[in-house]
Amino acid sequence: MKRAALCLLAVLTGVLPGSILAQQRPPATTKSAEPAPEPPPPPYEPQLLKLSEIMGSLAYLRTLCAGKEAQDWRDRMAALVEAEGRTPARRERLTAAYNRGFRAYSLTHRACTEGSQEASTRLAGEGERLARVLASRYGG
């Protein structure tokens, strides 16, 4: 947990085809195909999802404005998913939040403007503050 929180801080501050007949029954020795229940999310899940969304927004805006670190945001998100995506459902939630942030700004910002640059600066600050809170509160 501490390693993941420190990783977050470092990342952000580093500026079935086929059918089955209804009559068929599985053999008695076959185990259930149901997936194991997902463990409860950690208490910092909402903040982590918000951070993922911010990273998606920054990925779009920095690319739009030809920022030097535009590709870095995708890489940082991949590192976050690697550190925190312990289950497929959790990876999906993190990825969905990133994509939501990316799409939100792509709908309203078509060209790099002062507003785009201001939003990018504001989001970077918000993401940094959020990463610091996560690291200090849950980093151990």
Secondary structure, DSSP 8 states (H G I E B T S, - for coil): -HHHHHHHHHHHH--------TT----TT-------------TTHHHHHHHHHHHHHHHHHHHHTT-TTHHHHHHHHHHHHHHH--SHHHHHHHHHHHHHHHHHHHHH-SS--HHHHHHHHHHHHHHHHHHHHHHHHH--
